[in-house]
Structures are given as structure tokens and as C-alpha cells.
Amino acid sequence: MDFKKIEYQKLLNFTCEIMKGLGYPQSQAEIASKVLVEADARGIPSHGVARLAFYKKNIDGNFTVPEAEPEIVHETPVSVVVDGKNGIGPYISKVTVEKCLEKAQQSGVCFGSVRNSNHFGIAGFWAELAARKDMIGMAFTNTRRCGIVTGGRERLLGTNPIAVAIPRDGGEPFLLDMATTTVAHGKIEVYDRRNKEMPLGWAVDEKGKDTTDAHHIEGLFKDRQGGYGGHLYLGGEGEMLGGHKGYGLGLLVELLCAGLSLGRWSKHTFEGEGSGTTHFFAAFRLDLFGNANDIKKHIDSILTDIQNSEKADGYDRIYIHGEKEWENRERAMKEGISLDPATCMLLQDFAQTFNIANPLH
Amino acid sequence: MDFKKIEYQKLLNFTCEIMKGLGYPQSQAEIASKVLVEADARGIPSHGVARLAFYKKNIDGNFTVPEAEPEIVHETPVSVVVDGKNGIGPYISKVTVEKCLEKAQQSGVCFGSVRNSNHFGIAGFWAELAARKDMIGMAFTNTRRCGIVTGGRERLLGTNPIAVAIPRDGGEPFLLDMATTTVAHGKIEVYDRRNKEMPLGWAVDEKGKDTTDAHHIEGLFKDRQGGYGGHLYLGGEGEMLGGHKGYGLGLLVELLCAGLSLGRWSKHTFEGEGSGTTHFFAAFRLDLFGNANDIKKHIDSILTDIQNSEKADGYDRIYIHGEKEWENRERAMKEGISLDPATCMLLQDFAQTFNIANPLH
């Protein structure tokens, strides 16, 4: 098979039908499909429809209760705490973020704290929703354990991404969406497959020692009895390049997500019933600080100055965070979303299994 | 001169007298002295009383109006926007954070946005105040321009620190306080003085190229007409080790501080009247999410598990952020604060100039 291109809406419908085939109810399948297809459209295939395999595994492994309805267990005018009941991450997140935006519209700000959820897709998707309403949006999540703290060797924390969206005038929002680990796990997998040495600063072995051996690290992750060695946080091993700061950011995300929700921290996700993933959201209105349009113009002027500033040797462009993804999305809406051969194969298999017409021809 | 030890309270009184000698009114001098002495007590001498030289320079250079009273220019039940009128950073921050805590006590949460301020000392000092009241506290600030964005070569953003304090049960709060640049400027100065090569990842030259030459970078900073070359953000040059993420964090701080306050961004601080430094604060109550004691216990259990987890080869301890500083402070309260010879000399000179009794004997 080759790479194939498919229209956004067609891929969305197709993905939704597969989700329903897997056993997800209509509302859950709709939002989960949307988050996956958005990732592909933005050029983040690691979080795209290829993840349907993971959604199947979540059902097969009993980590997910597809029909579960999230329950609000605590709320104030500026907060909502949600028990996801081991349901679908994107569905739980949609319910929570919509409640947050509604409350923030009233109160100016709202926080959403979620326990007993599952993977919610690209964090930026949730932060962006607030930015579309002249608010600053934030979304954080913990994950399976995979990261090593400074001075440690056990996998304790997750990739623990930080996403923040800030609206600008006359353009797409600033959208920072970053794992607090140096790289996402997919990057180590690629180096493993291609027999390449990783740079120092991505991972440590079971003794906590910096390593370039991608095969070895992949082996440690496959050893389910183990739990030693794994990802480093931004800044790498030790303190020389700020590894303790990256670890601090990962831990901050963990405390906001698992701590405030009284949920499971990454060390204990995927143990027992459900994955137990936790999230933290925030939305607050620009007009808490004055005229929202003035603020958006000021933000735009800062970002424009940075974009227009002088380039380093070897660079012809300076990017604002989110810019590459917005441009990818624009292209995908015109030219279709490009899917790699393995993903096309996966979708075709699902189409056959569930007897769904395959639009990928 | 040698290192000297001095009691906390004595150093506080002495520093306050010097501040008043420099022309700062009583209230301004009190809080500014407190922030400086706290830094020394916590083992962060780069932000300690040695900064009195900088406070003098700020007055001499007309960046500061010592007697200025900050003005609240906008407020809601969950926000306060303050124009610092080029007054003293710690005084403006105290007024703003106290207002934030008062409003958060009422509304559950409050944000503080500040323009036309000056250096506010250690960011963690301001975040901590909320944690002492069962709240999560955040403090951010921009600075003079010193940092290079990914793909750029002009100094545009500041060291732009992030501070977050989260209370735990039965112990001092988690207190992350980090420059978003790989290192604080003081570290480059030390390598310059000691004729040492810096690690790659700290700084780039005037062409935006990664360099280990501390002399050269110091030279660029001394060339006031220039403005090329400077600090890298966490993750270093390019994207291989996540430098674009560190740049994203630095930019996030810039947008929250300068963007929301309609103030000057780092590129334009110390141009014209005042330094134009901007800050952003947040405080929100733990009980927005349920029983505050339960949450603090849960947070403590996560942090304790991390502290007790297995160590990497060559490490005998895993630290939680803030822990080193709390231990330094405890020691300083028992044994006195240790000041290096250059700082003792500086204080002695001020004592002579202003005819103040010098307790450093």
C-alpha cells in the first residue's frame, strides 16, 4: 500500500463508524473520532486515527467502559471535579471542558479536575476550545508511567504534557502543546526501528544512566515486570542542562492532574480497574484584564515582532507555537489528509471486520 | 575578607537601613529587604542582598521611582490589574499578591496582572504566599531581554521564570522556581570568571550558533549597542533536545506577563522611562476541588513515594522542588546566613556611605 489522501469529513465519518464497530456509543465515538482526525489534519499522526488500535486495546483490556457517563462529584462557580467512571477520554474531556467554558463565561474563570479517565488525545485540542472564545485555555494530563525523575531510575511519572492556548488578533492562537519529557515515545520507537543511536538526553537505562541505545530502552519498555529506565524530562540527565527543571514541570502536571482530582498518579495508572488517567483544565477570560481586543492586538504585536526578527544562520523562519500545525491543517482541508500505509492497512482491516464501506480507494 | 555569618533578623534590619539610605521609603524598603534576605537564607545568593548594587543602579539610572504607589487600573472578583508606576518590584508585588489572596479567599481564585514594575526578587517567594493559605500559588515575570528564540539570533525574551507552589500535608510546599532559560545569567558569569568552557545548550553567539565560549557571550552582553546572541531556553539549540519547548515556555511567560497587562515585553524593558517589567500572579484554593486536607495528604503521598523511590547510580537522594531551599533556610535560621566576601564588602561600603552601624563583625 502507498500513502493515501482522504477528505477530512470522509475520514471523520469512517473513523466514527469504526469506533462504533469497536463498541463505542454514538456520542463517545463522535468526539473521539474528531480528536483523532484533528491530530492527523494538523500533522501529528502519532495521535491520529492510527490510535484506533489503542482504542481497541483499551476495550479488550477492560481499561475502558465505553458507555460510561462522567459524574460531577464537586463544583463551585469556578471549578468542576469530574469522575470519568473509566469512560472514553475525549468524551469525559468534552463534558468537562464545556462545563468549564460555561462557568468561565459566567465567573470569568473555571478549573476542571478529572479522575478515572483515559487518554484524551492531543492536549492542544482542549486548550484551543477556550481560545476560540477569547479565553486562555490550559489542558494537562498524566499518562502511563514512563519517565525517570532526576536522580532516580524507576518509571514514576508520565510524558505529562502541558498545553496552553492564547488568542491573538487576526490569526490563529498561540498554542503550546508539549510533552514535558524531552521527546514523545514515538521518537524512541523510530530510532529503534531505524537502528539509529539516540542523542544523549532522551532516556536513561535501568541504572538511571544516560544512554543512546534505543533498542535497549525499547526492550525495557517491553519488559512488563520491570519498571526501570525510561524517558528523561526536558533538560536531560542531571542538572547541567536543566533536567531538574523538566522533571519539575512533569511533576507539576502530575500534582495538578492526579493531586487535585484525588485520582491515580502515573505510577499507578493501568493498574487494576480502568487506566485511571487524570486531567486538569483551566479557562479564563481575557477581559478579566481589560479590553479583550486591545489585549489580543498587543499579543499579536509581540508574536509578529518575534516572527519578523532576524534569523540564525541556517534558518529562514521563526515559528510561533501552533503555527506549523495550523498550516498543516489548512493544507489538509484543501488537499485532504495524508495517511501512511500502515494506517491505511489498519483502517482497511477494521472496515472488513465491521463490514463498513472503505472510502480509502 | 572572609565569608561571614549573620543572624537573619540582623541582616534584615541592616539591609532595610541600607535601602532607606539609598532613598527607598520605609514600606518599600521593608518588603524589598525581606525578599533579598529570604533568597540568601534559602541558598540563592544570586538573588540575595548582593542585589543591593542593582537596587542602587535602578535608582541612579532612573528606572525606579522609589516612592511610587501602585494603582489598581482594572478589577473583577477574580482579577486585579496593577500599574506599578515604575515603583519598587517587591512592593508592587506585595500589594498585588495580597489583593489576590484576599479575592481568592472570597472567590476561590484570583489573577494579578502587573505592568510598569521592576525586578521582584525570587519568584518563588510570591508563589509561596498562596501555599501558606492552602492555595496553589503561581508567579511569573519577564526581565531584561537576554534570550534567543529557536531559529533566531536577536535577544528578545527574558529569563522569564515560572514559579508554582503547591501545599503538601506535614511538610514544606512543593515549590518549583525556574528560569525558562537553560541557566540563570550568573552561571555564565561564573564560567567567564573561571575561564571554563560552558556546556553546549546554554547560549548561542551573534549568528545564533551554539557556543561553549563564555568570554564571547559575556562580551556580547557588555556590548550595549548589540543585541545579538545570548541565552538559550531549556532544551538548548534547535529541536533535537526540545529547545523549541523551552522557547515556548519562555514565550508563554512573556504573553501572560506583558500580554495580559498591556505592558512592555522583554525586548523593550529598560528602554525609556522605568524598566517596564511585567508580572503575572495566580492563586486558587485547594478546596475548589474537594476537602483541602484530603488533597494535601494525597499530594504528600505522591511526593513521599518519589522521594523514597530507587536511586540512580551515583545518587543517594531524590529531591522534591524547593526541598534544598527549605533545608538551607532551616540551617540559616539556626546557624546564621552566610555571606561571601564580595557581598560583605558591598554591605560595608554602604554602611560607611550611609553612616549605619555594620553588624558584620
Interface residues (C-beta under 8 A of the other chain):
Chain A: V73 H74 T76 P77 V78 S79 V81 S107 G108 V109 F111 S113 I136 I148 V149 T150 G151 G152 R153 E154 L156 V164 I166 F174 L176 M178 T182 V183 P199 G201 W202 V204 K207 G208 K209 Y228 L234 G235 G236 M240 L241 G242 H244 K245 G246 G248 L249 L251 L252 E254 L255 L256 A258 G259 L260 S261 L262 W265 K267 F284 L286 L288 F289 G290 D294 I295 H298 I299 I302 D305 I306 S309 E310 K311 A312 D313 G314 Y315 R317 I318 Y319 I320 H321
Chain B: V73 H74 T76 P77 V78 S79 V81 S107 G108 V109 F111 S113 I136 I148 V149 T150 G151 G152 R153 E154 L156 V164 I166 F174 L176 M178 T182 V183 P199 G201 W202 V204 K207 G208 K209 Y228 L234 G235 G236 M240 L241 G242 H244 K245 G246 G248 L249 L251 L252 E254 L255 L256 A258 G259 L260 S261 L262 W265 K267 F284 L286 L288 F289 G290 D294 I295 H298 I299 I302 D305 I306 S309 E310 K311 A312 D313 G314 Y315 R317 I318 Y319 I320 H321
